[in-house]
Amino acid sequence: MILKGNRHEDIRGIITYNNEFDATKIKRIYTIENHSTEFVRGWQGHKIEQRWFACMKGKFEISVIVIDDFDNPSTNAKINKYILSSEALTYLHIHAGCLTAIQSLEEESKLLVLADYELGEIEDEYRFELNYFK
């Protein structure tokens, strides 16, 4: 789900904001910076945890799959693609039960990641090879 952000510019500078985002569930914050625009970080996801992504610098493509079975997922799952840009503080909400693959589209891009569980609070990480899904 996209939570559309916005941008305001005047003589003082630029503000990017998102008045729709509710941060009350957030327990952890980190950033991702891929070393290359050729690299794709994924597939990784969670049965229980949720994530929110926002681009702080540059541009990212986030591919998302809703998993039918975490032990033996269908290889032809539908892949939804989203583009996040630092032009506005738009959040992509990744619900529990999804996998993501993350690729920066511009050099030196930086992605903000928010999670609703602390590191090590639960064991809920699933990874699959990039070529697993067709």
The first five atom37 places (N, CA, C, CB, O) and aatype in JSON, in Angstrom:
{
  "aatype": [12, 9, 10, 11, 7, 2, 1, 8, 6, 3, 9, 1, 7, 9, 9, 16, 18, 2, 2, 6, 13, 3, 0, 16, 11, 9, 11, 1, 9, 18, 16, 9, 6, 2, 8, 15, 16, 6, 13, 19, 1, 7, 17, 5, 7, 8, 11, 9, 6, 5, 1, 17, 13, 0, 4, 12, 11, 7, 11, 13, 6, 9, 15, 19, 9, 19, 9, 3, 3, 13, 3, 2, 14, 15, 16, 2, 0, 11, 9, 2, 11, 18, 9, 10, 15, 15, 6, 0, 10, 16, 18, 10, 8, 9, 8, 0, 7, 4, 10, 16, 0, 9, 5, 15, 10, 6, 6, 6, 15, 11, 10, 10, 19, 10, 0, 3, 18, 6, 10, 7, 6, 9, 6, 3, 6, 18, 1, 13, 6, 10, 2, 18, 13, 11],
  "atom_mask": [
    [1, 1, 1, 1, 1],
    [1, 1, 1, 1, 1],
    [1, 1, 1, 1, 1],
    [1, 1, 1, 1, 1],
    [1, 1, 1, 0, 1],
    [1, 1, 1, 1, 1],
    [1, 1, 1, 1, 1],
    [1, 1, 1, 1, 1],
    [1, 1, 1, 1, 1],
    [1, 1, 1, 1, 1],
    [1, 1, 1, 1, 1],
    [1, 1, 1, 1, 1],
    [1, 1, 1, 0, 1],
    [1, 1, 1, 1, 1],
    [1, 1, 1, 1, 1],
    [1, 1, 1, 1, 1],
    [1, 1, 1, 1, 1],
    [1, 1, 1, 1, 1],
    [1, 1, 1, 1, 1],
    [1, 1, 1, 1, 1],
    [1, 1, 1, 1, 1],
    [1, 1, 1, 1, 1],
    [1, 1, 1, 1, 1],
    [1, 1, 1, 1, 1],
    [1, 1, 1, 1, 1],
    [1, 1, 1, 1, 1],
    [1, 1, 1, 1, 1],
    [1, 1, 1, 1, 1],
    [1, 1, 1, 1, 1],
    [1, 1, 1, 1, 1],
    [1, 1, 1, 1, 1],
    [1, 1, 1, 1, 1],
    [1, 1, 1, 1, 1],
    [1, 1, 1, 1, 1],
    [1, 1, 1, 1, 1],
    [1, 1, 1, 1, 1],
    [1, 1, 1, 1, 1],
    [1, 1, 1, 1, 1],
    [1, 1, 1, 1, 1],
    [1, 1, 1, 1, 1],
    [1, 1, 1, 1, 1],
    [1, 1, 1, 0, 1],
    [1, 1, 1, 1, 1],
    [1, 1, 1, 1, 1],
    [1, 1, 1, 0, 1],
    [1, 1, 1, 1, 1],
    [1, 1, 1, 1, 1],
    [1, 1, 1, 1, 1],
    [1, 1, 1, 1, 1],
    [1, 1, 1, 1, 1],
    [1, 1, 1, 1, 1],
    [1, 1, 1, 1, 1],
    [1, 1, 1, 1, 1],
    [1, 1, 1, 1, 1],
    [1, 1, 1, 1, 1],
    [1, 1, 1, 1, 1],
    [1, 1, 1, 1, 1],
    [1, 1, 1, 0, 1],
    [1, 1, 1, 1, 1],
    [1, 1, 1, 1, 1],
    [1, 1, 1, 1, 1],
    [1, 1, 1, 1, 1],
    [1, 1, 1, 1, 1],
    [1, 1, 1, 1, 1],
    [1, 1, 1, 1, 1],
    [1, 1, 1, 1, 1],
    [1, 1, 1, 1, 1],
    [1, 1, 1, 1, 1],
    [1, 1, 1, 1, 1],
    [1, 1, 1, 1, 1],
    [1, 1, 1, 1, 1],
    [1, 1, 1, 1, 1],
    [1, 1, 1, 1, 1],
    [1, 1, 1, 1, 1],
    [1, 1, 1, 1, 1],
    [1, 1, 1, 1, 1],
    [1, 1, 1, 1, 1],
    [1, 1, 1, 1, 1],
    [1, 1, 1, 1, 1],
    [1, 1, 1, 1, 1],
    [1, 1, 1, 1, 1],
    [1, 1, 1, 1, 1],
    [1, 1, 1, 1, 1],
    [1, 1, 1, 1, 1],
    [1, 1, 1, 1, 1],
    [1, 1, 1, 1, 1],
    [1, 1, 1, 1, 1],
    [1, 1, 1, 1, 1],
    [1, 1, 1, 1, 1],
    [1, 1, 1, 1, 1],
    [1, 1, 1, 1, 1],
    [1, 1, 1, 1, 1],
    [1, 1, 1, 1, 1],
    [1, 1, 1, 1, 1],
    [1, 1, 1, 1, 1],
    [1, 1, 1, 1, 1],
    [1, 1, 1, 0, 1],
    [1, 1, 1, 1, 1],
    [1, 1, 1, 1, 1],
    [1, 1, 1, 1, 1],
    [1, 1, 1, 1, 1],
    [1, 1, 1, 1, 1],
    [1, 1, 1, 1, 1],
    [1, 1, 1, 1, 1],
    [1, 1, 1, 1, 1],
    [1, 1, 1, 1, 1],
    [1, 1, 1, 1, 1],
    [1, 1, 1, 1, 1],
    [1, 1, 1, 1, 1],
    [1, 1, 1, 1, 1],
    [1, 1, 1, 1, 1],
    [1, 1, 1, 1, 1],
    [1, 1, 1, 1, 1],
    [1, 1, 1, 1, 1],
    [1, 1, 1, 1, 1],
    [1, 1, 1, 1, 1],
    [1, 1, 1, 1, 1],
    [1, 1, 1, 1, 1],
    [1, 1, 1, 1, 1],
    [1, 1, 1, 0, 1],
    [1, 1, 1, 1, 1],
    [1, 1, 1, 1, 1],
    [1, 1, 1, 1, 1],
    [1, 1, 1, 1, 1],
    [1, 1, 1, 1, 1],
    [1, 1, 1, 1, 1],
    [1, 1, 1, 1, 1],
    [1, 1, 1, 1, 1],
    [1, 1, 1, 1, 1],
    [1, 1, 1, 1, 1],
    [1, 1, 1, 1, 1],
    [1, 1, 1, 1, 1],
    [1, 1, 1, 1, 1],
    [1, 1, 1, 1, 1]
  ],
  "atom_positions": [
    [[0.84, -1.17, 0.0], [0.0, 0.0, 0.0], [0.9, 1.24, 0.0], [-0.96, -0.01, 1.22], [1.85, 1.33, 0.77]],
    [[0.58, 2.17, -0.85], [1.31, 3.43, -0.95], [0.66, 4.48, -0.06], [1.37, 3.92, -2.43], [-0.55, 4.7, -0.13]],
    [[1.46, 5.12, 0.76], [1.03, 6.27, 1.56], [1.71, 7.48, 0.94], [1.38, 6.09, 3.11], [2.87, 7.77, 1.24]],
    [[0.99, 8.18, 0.09], [1.58, 9.24, -0.73], [2.05, 10.42, 0.1], [0.58, 9.71, -1.77], [1.29, 10.98, 0.9]],
    [[3.3, 10.78, -0.09], [3.87, 11.94, 0.55], [3.75, 13.16, -0.34], [0.0, 0.0, 0.0], [3.15, 13.12, -1.41]],
    [[4.34, 14.23, 0.13], [4.26, 15.45, -0.64], [5.54, 16.26, -0.47], [3.05, 16.28, -0.23], [6.45, 15.85, 0.25]],
    [[5.58, 17.39, -1.14], [6.77, 18.24, -1.15], [6.32, 19.69, -1.22], [7.72, 17.89, -2.34], [5.38, 20.04, -1.93]],
    [[7.01, 20.52, -0.47], [6.75, 21.96, -0.52], [8.08, 22.67, -0.65], [5.98, 22.45, 0.76], [9.04, 22.37, 0.06]],
    [[8.12, 23.63, -1.57], [9.33, 24.41, -1.77], [8.98, 25.88, -1.76], [10.04, 24.01, -3.09], [8.01, 26.31, -2.39]],
    [[9.78, 26.65, -1.03], [9.64, 28.1, -1.05], [11.04, 28.71, -0.93], [8.71, 28.59, 0.11], [12.03, 28.01, -1.09]],
    [[11.12, 29.99, -0.65], [12.42, 30.66, -0.62], [13.33, 30.15, 0.49], [12.22, 32.14, -0.46], [14.55, 30.36, 0.44]],
    [[12.77, 29.49, 1.5], [13.57, 28.96, 2.61], [14.2, 27.61, 2.3], [12.71, 28.84, 3.85], [15.21, 27.25, 2.9]],
    [[13.61, 26.87, 1.36], [14.12, 25.54, 1.04], [12.99, 24.58, 0.7], [0.0, 0.0, 0.0], [11.92, 24.99, 0.26]],
    [[13.25, 23.29, 0.92], [12.32, 22.23, 0.54], [11.95, 21.41, 1.77], [12.93, 21.31, -0.57], [12.81, 21.08, 2.6]],
    [[10.66, 21.08, 1.89], [10.17, 20.17, 2.92], [9.48, 19.02, 2.2], [9.2, 20.89, 3.93], [8.58, 19.24, 1.39]],
    [[9.89, 17.79, 2.49], [9.13, 16.63, 2.04], [8.43, 16.1, 3.28], [10.05, 15.53, 1.35], [9.01, 16.07, 4.37]],
    [[7.18, 15.67, 3.13], [6.41, 15.28, 4.3], [5.38, 14.21, 3.95], [5.72, 16.49, 4.93], [5.07, 13.98, 2.78]],
    [[4.85, 13.58, 4.99], [3.79, 12.6, 4.84], [2.89, 12.69, 6.06], [4.35, 11.16, 4.66], [3.23, 12.17, 7.13]],
    [[1.77, 13.35, 5.91], [0.84, 13.53, 7.03], [-0.09, 12.34, 7.22], [0.02, 14.78, 6.82], [-0.86, 12.31, 8.19]],
    [[-0.04, 11.36, 6.33], [-0.89, 10.17, 6.44], [-0.22, 9.04, 7.21], [-1.27, 9.68, 5.05], [-0.91, 8.12, 7.67]],
    [[1.1, 9.09, 7.37], [1.84, 7.99, 7.98], [1.69, 8.0, 9.49], [3.32, 8.06, 7.59], [1.94, 9.01, 10.14]],
    [[1.27, 6.85, 10.06], [1.12, 6.68, 11.5], [2.3, 5.84, 11.99], [-0.25, 6.0, 11.86], [2.39, 4.66, 11.68]],
    [[3.19, 6.44, 12.76], [4.42, 5.77, 13.19], [4.3, 5.08, 14.55], [5.54, 6.77, 13.25], [5.32, 4.69, 15.12]],
    [[3.1, 4.92, 15.08], [2.95, 4.36, 16.43], [3.4, 2.89, 16.53], [1.51, 4.47, 16.87], [3.74, 2.44, 17.62]],
    [[3.42, 2.14, 15.43], [3.82, 0.73, 15.46], [5.32, 0.52, 15.3], [3.09, -0.03, 14.36], [5.81, -0.6, 15.46]],
    [[6.07, 1.56, 14.98], [7.48, 1.43, 14.64], [8.33, 1.18, 15.88], [7.97, 2.69, 13.92], [8.23, 1.89, 16.88]],
    [[9.18, 0.13, 15.79], [10.11, -0.21, 16.86], [11.57, -0.14, 16.41], [9.81, -1.61, 17.38], [12.48, -0.12, 17.24]],
    [[11.79, -0.09, 15.1], [13.17, -0.12, 14.59], [13.25, 0.66, 13.3], [13.65, -1.58, 14.37], [12.33, 0.66, 12.48]],
    [[14.4, 1.35, 13.12], [14.64, 2.16, 11.93], [16.06, 1.88, 11.43], [14.44, 3.68, 12.23], [17.0, 1.83, 12.21]],
    [[16.19, 1.7, 10.11], [17.51, 1.56, 9.5], [17.46, 2.03, 8.06], [18.0, 0.09, 9.58], [16.39, 2.3, 7.53]],
    [[18.61, 2.12, 7.42], [18.68, 2.53, 6.02], [19.39, 1.46, 5.19], [19.4, 3.89, 5.87], [20.17, 0.67, 5.72]],
    [[19.11, 1.47, 3.9], [19.75, 0.58, 2.94], [20.37, 1.44, 1.84], [18.73, -0.46, 2.34], [19.71, 2.34, 1.3]],
    [[21.62, 1.17, 1.51], [22.3, 1.8, 0.38], [23.0, 0.7, -0.4], [23.31, 2.91, 0.85], [24.02, 0.17, 0.06]],
    [[22.48, 0.35, -1.57], [23.14, -0.66, -2.39], [24.42, -0.07, -2.98], [22.19, -1.16, -3.51], [24.49, 1.13, -3.27]],
    [[25.44, -0.92, -3.17], [26.71, -0.46, -3.72], [26.64, -0.18, -5.21], [27.77, -1.49, -3.45], [27.5, 0.52, -5.75]],
    [[25.62, -0.72, -5.89], [25.54, -0.6, -7.33], [24.08, -0.6, -7.76], [26.31, -1.74, -8.03], [23.23, -1.18, -7.09]],
    [[23.78, 0.06, -8.88], [22.43, 0.01, -9.43], [22.15, -1.33, -10.1], [22.22, 1.15, -10.42], [21.01, -1.64, -10.43]],
    [[23.19, -2.13, -10.31], [23.02, -3.46, -10.91], [22.57, -4.5, -9.88], [24.34, -3.91, -11.57], [21.97, -5.52, -10.23]],
    [[22.87, -4.24, -8.61], [22.59, -5.21, -7.54], [21.12, -5.16, -7.14], [23.48, -4.93, -6.32], [20.54, -4.08, -7.01]],
    [[20.52, -6.35, -6.95], [19.16, -6.46, -6.44], [19.2, -7.21, -5.11], [18.23, -7.2, -7.47], [19.67, -8.34, -5.05]],
    [[18.73, -6.57, -4.06], [18.7, -7.14, -2.71], [17.37, -7.85, -2.52], [18.91, -6.02, -1.61], [16.33, -7.2, -2.43]],
    [[17.4, -9.16, -2.47], [16.14, -9.9, -2.32], [16.34, -11.34, -2.74], [0.0, 0.0, 0.0], [17.47, -11.73, -3.06]],
    [[15.36, -12.08, -2.74], [14.04, -11.93, -2.14], [14.12, -12.18, -0.64], [13.03, -12.89, -2.8], [14.73, -13.16, -0.2]],
    [[13.52, -11.31, 0.14], [13.51, -11.44, 1.58], [12.17, -10.95, 2.1], [14.69, -10.65, 2.23], [11.6, -10.0, 1.57]],
    [[11.67, -11.62, 3.16], [10.38, -11.18, 3.7], [10.07, -11.8, 5.04], [0.0, 0.0, 0.0], [10.9, -12.44, 5.68]],
    [[8.81, -11.59, 5.44], [8.39, -11.96, 6.79], [6.94, -12.4, 6.8], [8.59, -10.78, 7.75], [6.1, -11.84, 6.1]],
    [[6.65, -13.43, 7.63], [5.27, -13.87, 7.85], [4.53, -12.92, 8.77], [5.25, -15.28, 8.42], [3.34, -12.66, 8.59]],
    [[5.24, -12.39, 9.76], [4.62, -11.62, 10.85], [4.97, -10.14, 10.78], [5.03, -12.19, 12.19], [4.1, -9.28, 10.94]],
    [[6.23, -9.84, 10.56], [6.68, -8.44, 10.58], [6.17, -7.65, 9.38], [8.21, -8.4, 10.62], [5.9, -8.2, 8.31]],
    [[6.06, -6.36, 9.6], [5.72, -5.41, 8.54], [6.9, -4.47, 8.34], [4.42, -4.62, 8.88], [7.72, -4.28, 9.24]],
    [[6.98, -3.88, 7.16], [8.01, -2.89, 6.86], [7.35, -1.72, 6.16], [9.14, -3.5, 5.99], [6.32, -1.86, 5.5]],
    [[7.96, -0.57, 6.31], [7.59, 0.63, 5.58], [8.87, 1.16, 4.95], [6.91, 1.72, 6.51], [9.88, 1.3, 5.64]],
    [[8.85, 1.43, 3.66], [10.01, 1.95, 2.93], [9.73, 3.37, 2.47], [10.36, 1.03, 1.72], [8.62, 3.69, 2.04]],
    [[10.75, 4.23, 2.57], [10.68, 5.58, 2.02], [12.06, 5.92, 1.47], [10.23, 6.62, 3.11], [13.08, 5.64, 2.1]],
    [[12.09, 6.5, 0.3], [13.36, 6.87, -0.33], [13.83, 8.22, 0.21], [13.22, 6.92, -1.88], [13.12, 9.22, 0.11]],
    [[15.02, 8.23, 0.79], [15.58, 9.45, 1.36], [16.46, 10.2, 0.35], [16.39, 9.13, 2.61], [16.61, 11.42, 0.42]],
    [[17.04, 9.44, -0.6], [17.92, 10.04, -1.6], [17.86, 9.18, -2.86], [19.39, 10.18, -1.08], [17.97, 7.95, -2.77]],
    [[17.69, 9.79, -4.0], [17.71, 9.05, -5.26], [16.38, 8.41, -5.59], [0.0, 0.0, 0.0], [15.32, 9.01, -5.44]],
    [[16.47, 7.14, -6.06], [15.27, 6.44, -6.52], [15.47, 4.93, -6.39], [14.94, 6.83, -7.99], [16.56, 4.42, -6.65]],
    [[14.43, 4.22, -5.99], [14.45, 2.77, -5.85], [13.27, 2.13, -6.54], [14.47, 2.38, -4.37], [12.19, 2.72, -6.64]],
    [[13.49, 0.89, -7.02], [12.39, 0.03, -7.45], [12.25, -1.06, -6.4], [12.65, -0.57, -8.89], [13.21, -1.77, -6.09]],
    [[11.05, -1.19, -5.86], [10.76, -2.22, -4.86], [9.79, -3.2, -5.51], [10.17, -1.59, -3.53], [8.68, -2.83, -5.89]],
    [[10.22, -4.46, -5.63], [9.35, -5.52, -6.14], [8.78, -6.27, -4.93], [10.13, -6.49, -7.1], [9.49, -6.58, -3.98]],
    [[7.47, -6.56, -5.0], [6.78, -7.17, -3.86], [5.99, -8.38, -4.33], [5.84, -6.15, -3.17], [5.31, -8.35, -5.35]],
    [[6.09, -9.46, -3.56], [5.32, -10.67, -3.8], [4.56, -11.02, -2.52], [6.24, -11.87, -4.26], [5.14, -11.04, -1.43]],
    [[3.26, -11.29, -2.65], [2.49, -11.84, -1.54], [2.67, -13.36, -1.61], [0.95, -11.42, -1.61], [2.36, -13.98, -2.63]],
    [[3.19, -13.95, -0.52], [3.54, -15.37, -0.52], [2.34, -16.24, -0.19], [4.67, -15.63, 0.48], [1.59, -15.96, 0.75]],
    [[2.16, -17.3, -0.96], [1.07, -18.24, -0.7], [1.47, -19.3, 0.32], [0.64, -18.91, -2.0], [0.61, -19.8, 1.04]],
    [[2.76, -19.64, 0.4], [3.25, -20.67, 1.32], [4.74, -20.42, 1.55], [2.99, -22.13, 0.74], [5.54, -20.56, 0.63]],
    [[5.11, -20.04, 2.75], [6.5, -19.71, 3.03], [7.43, -20.92, 2.98], [6.61, -19.06, 4.38], [8.63, -20.76, 2.78]],
    [[6.9, -22.13, 3.17], [7.73, -23.33, 3.1], [7.98, -23.78, 1.67], [7.09, -24.46, 3.89], [9.04, -24.31, 1.36]],
    [[7.0, -23.57, 0.81], [7.11, -23.99, -0.59], [6.3, -23.04, -1.47], [6.62, -25.46, -0.77], [5.25, -23.42, -1.99]],
    [[6.78, -21.81, -1.65], [5.99, -20.83, -2.4], [5.92, -21.16, -3.89], [6.58, -19.44, -2.22], [6.83, -21.76, -4.46]],
    [[4.83, -20.75, -4.48], [4.65, -20.9, -5.91], [5.7, -20.06, -6.64], [3.21, -20.47, -6.34], [5.94, -18.91, -6.27]],
    [[6.32, -20.62, -7.65], [7.38, -19.92, -8.39], [6.82, -18.88, -9.36], [8.23, -20.91, -9.15], [7.56, -18.03, -9.85]],
    [[5.52, -18.94, -9.63], [4.92, -17.98, -10.57], [4.05, -16.95, -9.86], [4.1, -18.72, -11.62], [3.04, -16.5, -10.4]],
    [[4.43, -16.59, -8.64], [3.69, -15.58, -7.89], [3.73, -14.24, -8.63], [4.27, -15.42, -6.46], [4.71, -13.93, -9.3]],
    [[2.67, -13.47, -8.51], [2.59, -12.16, -9.16], [3.57, -11.2, -8.47], [1.13, -11.59, -9.1], [3.61, -11.1, -7.25]],
    [[4.36, -10.5, -9.28], [5.33, -9.52, -8.78], [4.79, -8.13, -9.06], [6.74, -9.72, -9.44], [4.56, -7.75, -10.21]],
    [[4.58, -7.36, -7.99], [4.16, -5.96, -8.11], [5.38, -5.08, -7.94], [3.05, -5.6, -7.07], [6.18, -5.3, -7.03]],
    [[5.53, -4.08, -8.79], [6.7, -3.19, -8.74], [6.27, -1.77, -8.39], [7.46, -3.21, -10.09], [5.27, -1.26, -8.9]],
    [[7.05, -1.14, -7.52], [6.79, 0.23, -7.08], [8.08, 1.04, -7.21], [6.25, 0.26, -5.61], [9.17, 0.53, -6.95]],
    [[7.94, 2.28, -7.59], [9.08, 3.19, -7.66], [8.93, 4.21, -6.54], [9.17, 3.9, -9.07], [7.9, 4.87, -6.41]],
    [[9.99, 4.34, -5.74], [10.03, 5.36, -4.68], [11.13, 6.34, -5.02], [10.25, 4.72, -3.27], [12.23, 5.95, -5.42]],
    [[10.83, 7.62, -4.85], [11.77, 8.68, -5.16], [11.88, 9.63, -3.97], [11.34, 9.45, -6.43], [10.94, 9.75, -3.18]],
    [[13.0, 10.28, -3.85], [13.2, 11.24, -2.76], [12.48, 12.56, -3.01], [14.67, 11.49, -2.55], [12.56, 13.47, -2.19]],
    [[11.77, 12.68, -4.13], [11.03, 13.91, -4.44], [9.91, 14.19, -3.44], [10.47, 13.84, -5.84], [9.56, 15.34, -3.22]],
    [[9.33, 13.14, -2.85], [8.27, 13.28, -1.84], [8.46, 12.17, -0.82], [6.83, 13.23, -2.49], [9.03, 11.13, -1.14]],
    [[8.0, 12.37, 0.38], [8.16, 11.38, 1.44], [7.02, 10.37, 1.38], [8.22, 12.06, 2.84], [6.2, 10.28, 2.3]],
    [[6.98, 9.6, 0.29], [5.98, 8.56, 0.09], [6.48, 7.28, 0.75], [5.69, 8.33, -1.42], [7.64, 6.9, 0.6]],
    [[5.59, 6.61, 1.49], [5.92, 5.34, 2.13], [5.25, 4.2, 1.39], [5.49, 5.35, 3.62], [4.09, 4.31, 0.98]],
    [[5.98, 3.11, 1.21], [5.43, 1.86, 0.7], [5.3, 0.93, 1.9], [6.33, 1.24, -0.44], [6.3, 0.55, 2.5]],
    [[4.07, 0.56, 2.24], [3.81, -0.32, 3.36], [3.83, -1.77, 2.87], [2.44, 0.01, 4.04], [3.03, -2.16, 2.02]],
    [[4.77, -2.55, 3.4], [4.88, -3.97, 3.07], [4.23, -4.75, 4.2], [6.39, -4.41, 2.86], [4.78, -4.85, 5.3]],
    [[3.08, -5.31, 3.92], [2.34, -6.06, 4.93], [3.03, -7.37, 5.26], [0.91, -6.32, 4.44], [3.85, -7.87, 4.48]],
    [[2.72, -7.92, 6.4], [3.19, -9.26, 6.76], [2.74, -10.23, 5.67], [2.64, -9.71, 8.18], [1.67, -10.08, 5.08]],
    [[3.58, -11.24, 5.4], [3.25, -12.22, 4.38], [3.79, -11.89, 3.0], [0.0, 0.0, 0.0], [3.37, -12.48, 2.01]],
    [[4.71, -10.94, 2.93], [5.26, -10.51, 1.64], [6.77, -10.67, 1.61], [4.88, -9.05, 1.35], [7.44, -10.69, 2.64]],
    [[7.29, -10.78, 0.38], [8.73, -10.74, 0.11], [9.02, -9.49, -0.71], [9.21, -12.03, -0.64], [8.16, -9.0, -1.44]],
    [[10.26, -8.99, -0.59], [10.66, -7.84, -1.39], [12.0, -8.09, -2.07], [10.73, -6.58, -0.53], [12.82, -8.87, -1.6]],
    [[12.19, -7.4, -3.18], [13.48, -7.3, -3.86], [13.7, -5.82, -4.13], [13.53, -8.16, -5.21], [12.82, -5.14, -4.67]],
    [[14.86, -5.31, -3.74], [15.11, -3.87, -3.74], [16.29, -3.55, -4.65], [15.38, -3.37, -2.31], [17.37, -4.12, -4.51]],
    [[16.07, -2.62, -5.58], [17.13, -2.2, -6.48], [17.17, -0.67, -6.53], [16.92, -2.79, -7.9], [16.14, -0.02, -6.75]],
    [[18.35, -0.11, -6.32], [18.49, 1.35, -6.47], [18.56, 1.65, -7.96], [19.76, 1.9, -5.72], [19.21, 0.94, -8.72]],
    [[17.88, 2.71, -8.36], [17.84, 3.1, -9.77], [18.8, 4.24, -10.08], [16.42, 3.49, -10.15], [19.05, 4.55, -11.24]],
    [[19.33, 4.86, -9.03], [20.32, 5.93, -9.18], [21.46, 5.67, -8.21], [19.68, 7.33, -8.94], [21.25, 5.14, -7.12]],
    [[22.66, 6.05, -8.61], [23.83, 5.91, -7.73], [23.61, 6.68, -6.43], [25.11, 6.4, -8.44], [22.96, 7.73, -6.42]],
    [[24.14, 6.16, -5.34], [24.11, 6.77, -4.01], [22.7, 6.96, -3.47], [24.79, 8.1, -4.06], [22.47, 7.84, -2.64]],
    [[21.75, 6.13, -3.91], [20.39, 6.19, -3.38], [20.37, 5.63, -1.96], [19.42, 5.4, -4.29], [21.17, 4.77, -1.61]],
    [[19.44, 6.13, -1.15], [19.34, 5.72, 0.25], [17.88, 5.49, 0.59], [19.96, 6.79, 1.19], [17.03, 6.35, 0.38]],
    [[17.59, 4.3, 1.14], [16.23, 3.88, 1.47], [16.07, 3.81, 2.98], [15.9, 2.52, 0.82], [16.87, 3.16, 3.66]],
    [[15.04, 4.46, 3.5], [14.69, 4.37, 4.92], [13.77, 3.18, 5.11], [14.02, 5.7, 5.42], [12.81, 3.0, 4.36]],
    [[14.06, 2.36, 6.14], [13.24, 1.19, 6.43], [12.77, 1.28, 7.87], [14.03, -0.14, 6.18], [13.56, 1.5, 8.79]],
    [[11.46, 1.1, 8.07], [10.87, 1.09, 9.4], [10.26, -0.29, 9.63], [9.79, 2.21, 9.55], [9.66, -0.86, 8.72]],
    [[10.43, -0.84, 10.83], [9.93, -2.18, 11.14], [9.11, -2.14, 12.43], [11.09, -3.18, 11.28], [9.34, -1.3, 13.3]],
    [[8.16, -3.06, 12.53], [7.29, -3.08, 13.71], [7.73, -4.09, 14.78], [5.89, -3.39, 13.28], [7.0, -4.31, 15.74]],
    [[8.91, -4.69, 14.62], [9.49, -5.56, 15.66], [10.95, -5.17, 15.84], [9.36, -7.07, 15.28], [11.62, -4.76, 14.89]],
    [[11.44, -5.32, 17.06], [12.85, -5.07, 17.33], [13.69, -6.21, 16.77], [13.1, -4.9, 18.84], [13.19, -7.32, 16.59]],
    [[14.94, -5.95, 16.51], [15.87, -6.95, 16.01], [15.97, -8.08, 17.03], [17.27, -6.33, 15.72], [16.27, -7.83, 18.2]],
    [[15.72, -9.32, 16.61], [15.8, -10.48, 17.49], [14.58, -10.72, 18.34], [0.0, 0.0, 0.0], [14.55, -11.68, 19.1]],
    [[13.57, -9.89, 18.24], [12.36, -10.05, 19.05], [11.61, -11.32, 18.66], [11.45, -8.83, 18.88], [11.07, -12.02, 19.52]],
    [[11.57, -11.62, 17.36], [10.97, -12.86, 16.86], [11.86, -13.4, 15.75], [9.51, -12.62, 16.35], [12.66, -12.67, 15.17]],
    [[11.72, -14.69, 15.45], [12.41, -15.29, 14.31], [11.43, -15.36, 13.16], [12.99, -16.72, 14.66], [10.51, -16.18, 13.16]],
    [[11.62, -14.48, 12.19], [10.62, -14.33, 11.14], [11.25, -13.83, 9.84], [9.52, -13.37, 11.59], [10.7, -12.94, 9.19]],
    [[12.37, -14.39, 9.46], [13.03, -13.95, 8.23], [13.08, -15.1, 7.24], [14.46, -13.42, 8.53], [13.5, -16.21, 7.56]],
    [[12.65, -14.8, 6.02], [12.63, -15.8, 4.94], [13.36, -15.21, 3.75], [11.17, -16.21, 4.56], [13.15, -14.05, 3.38]],
    [[14.23, -16.03, 3.13], [15.0, -15.58, 1.96], [14.89, -16.62, 0.85], [16.49, -15.34, 2.33], [14.84, -17.83, 1.1]],
    [[14.85, -16.12, -0.37], [14.8, -16.96, -1.56], [15.75, -16.38, -2.6], [13.35, -17.08, -2.12], [15.96, -15.17, -2.63]],
    [[16.31, -17.22, -3.43], [17.2, -16.78, -4.5], [16.44, -15.86, -5.46], [17.78, -17.99, -5.26], [15.24, -16.01, -5.65]],
    [[17.16, -14.93, -6.07], [16.53, -13.98, -6.98], [15.83, -14.66, -8.15], [17.56, -13.01, -7.51], [14.79, -14.18, -8.62]],
    [[16.36, -15.76, -8.63], [15.78, -16.44, -9.77], [14.71, -17.47, -9.39], [16.89, -17.12, -10.56], [14.22, -18.2, -10.25]],
    [[14.33, -17.54, -8.11], [13.31, -18.51, -7.68], [11.96, -18.2, -8.33], [13.18, -18.49, -6.13], [11.25, -19.11, -8.75]],
    [[11.61, -16.92, -8.4], [10.31, -16.52, -8.95], [10.47, -16.14, -10.42], [9.71, -15.34, -8.15], [11.44, -15.5, -10.8]],
    [[9.51, -16.54, -11.22], [9.59, -16.32, -12.67], [8.85, -15.07, -13.08], [9.03, -17.5, -13.43], [8.81, -14.73, -14.26]]
  ]
}
